[in-house]
């Protein structure tokens, strides 16, 4: 029997014909719906994405112009707000200094608890006019004991430090801060400074911030800038530095200089307690309790000040897993807060119309919703789809010029990383997948809308490397590093790139191949610091 006869006997002619019929029918169906359905829908998606791109472009250009004017002609903070250094008073003694509460919320922070507690206890301020409050929600009894022992050690040195715990984690960070404010000794405090467990303020932090609050009764918040101690840990932390430097250098500065409003960063800031209470205190209805408080305080007419010259050291998440969880919280929370507060902002009578427009359109819609959605949907889904449907085209200004200008404007925050711009673009597009998903979860109040996973801190890895197990003895759970969503998008982009290279006319394949590789790298977990499972 010949090979052809063998094939025929294994696969009957009737089946072969049926398979060909199915393929032909599917092709015919696609051809029939292509013109009346696929092309118009894809063209509509392109128009929507181009509109969102223009919105983001205008916002970025506007902030670029404003920050340039601020740098060239703008008044410095001590010119916009009254500022007089604190001075000793022989007659009144230390009572001339306001009472300051310093809160440090933490949860199982084995690697960094000593750094934050030590830095807070090292703040220069009259010892009888400051209270350090450690809010420990740790569930690991060993870590709880370590934190309590550290507090006791500083207390034995004469520091007024309080170790506070709860019997539950209701409200997570917001719940802990809220409970901390209920303590009897807080009633005598005028201001509250907040530092997350990996933040290390310089000793002069209070000397540089309190005078603004003391001499400007309508000022509610003074926010400092973050300084990243591990930005050179790996390529992923360099990418984060580029994004966050733009946030602090441009977004926070523009908000502070124009509307005296910006989002509280949740740490490295000091609040007027009366303003915090008037705004309704801490609420745990979203995962961005800091932004929630800032918006409510702003609607009460309170003003904010950002001090870009005051920097507080902190740690960036250096594992991909930790960064994904953080970005989910940072993207889902604002979208969910917008859903809850949009009507309240529009109907508020305490602030001007322009400030309402700034908060709703600029702060929420463009920066917290459009920026995430257009980055992923347009550049990773719709633009590649036009390769498969050549009847729909994207104008060069939308596909090339606008994203190029936005990228260059973003680079002003971190000039030292200009050579990493291409990597940053590819990395941001990968992360936009999770930010977009989280944004829709927040808007629609999906299942993970209130998910709160504390960002893992690793401390000083270099100092610990000598005492760790040799690398050849370390074992990794490969399954923990596989991310199906990234791999799926990577396969889609790879397929479209191959199609464009062989049959297309758009010449997007170089970008598509590079972006596909970026998704594959993330999908196989080959990004960030790899922490072994012992």
LINCORGI-V624054 format. One line per field, one symbol per residue. ss: DSSP state (2 for helix, 1 for strand, 0 for the rest). phi: phi as a letter, one per 30 degrees, with the letter a starting at -180 (. if undefined). psi: psi as a letter, one per 20 degrees, with the letter a starting at -180 (. if undefined). A space follows every 50 residues. Layout:
ss->???
phi->???
psi->???
This chain:
ss->00222222220022222222222222222222222222222222222222 22222222222222222222222000222200000000000022220001 11111100000022222222200000222111111100002222222222 22222000001111100000022222222220022222001111000001 00002222222222200011111111110000002222222222222222 22222222000000000011112222220000000000222222222220 00111111111111000012222222222222222222222222220000 00222222222222222222222222222222222222000000022222 22222222222220222222222222222222222222222222000000 00000000002222222000222010022220022222222222222222 2200000022222222222222200001000010
phi->.dddddddddcedddeddddddddddddddddcdddbddddddddddddd ddddeddddddeddddddddddbdddedcdbdbbedbdbdddiddddddc cccbdbbhcedbdddddddddcddaedcbbbccccccecddddedddddd ddddddcjddbcccbbcaceihddddddddddddddedccbbcbbddccb ddeceddcceedddcbdcdcbcccddbddbdcdaddddddedddddeddc eddddddcchbadddiahbbcddddddddjidbcdbcbdddedddddddd jdcbbccddccbdacddccdddddddddddcdeeddddedceddddcdcc bddddddddddddcdddccdeddddddddcbdedddddbddcbcdedddb dddddedddddddbedcedcedddedddddddedddeddddddchddcdc dbcdddcciddddcddcddeedcdbcdeddccbddddddddddddddddd dcbdbdhdddddddddddddeddcicbidccdcd
psi->prgghgghhgoqhhgghgghgggggggggghhiggifgghghhghggghh ghggghgggggghggghghghgiqqrhihhqpppqpqqohghbiiipqpp popnpqolmhhihhggggggijpoqphjkqppoonojqiohghgggghhg ghghhijjpnppoprrjrkpicgggghghhiiqhihhiqhqpppprijpn qqhjghhigghghhinijphpoprqqpoikhjgrhhhhggggghhggghf ggggghhgjkprppjirkrpqphhggghijapqkirjmhghgggghhhii jqqqppnhioqpqrpqpjqhghhggghgghhgghghhghhighhghjqji rrghhggggggggfgghifgggghggggiifgghhihinihpqpqhhhhg gghgggghhhihhmhikhijgghgggghhghhghhgghghgghilahkhk poopppqibnhhhihhirqqhiiqqqohhijpoggghghggghgghgggh hhirjhkihggggghggghgghhjklqapooqo.
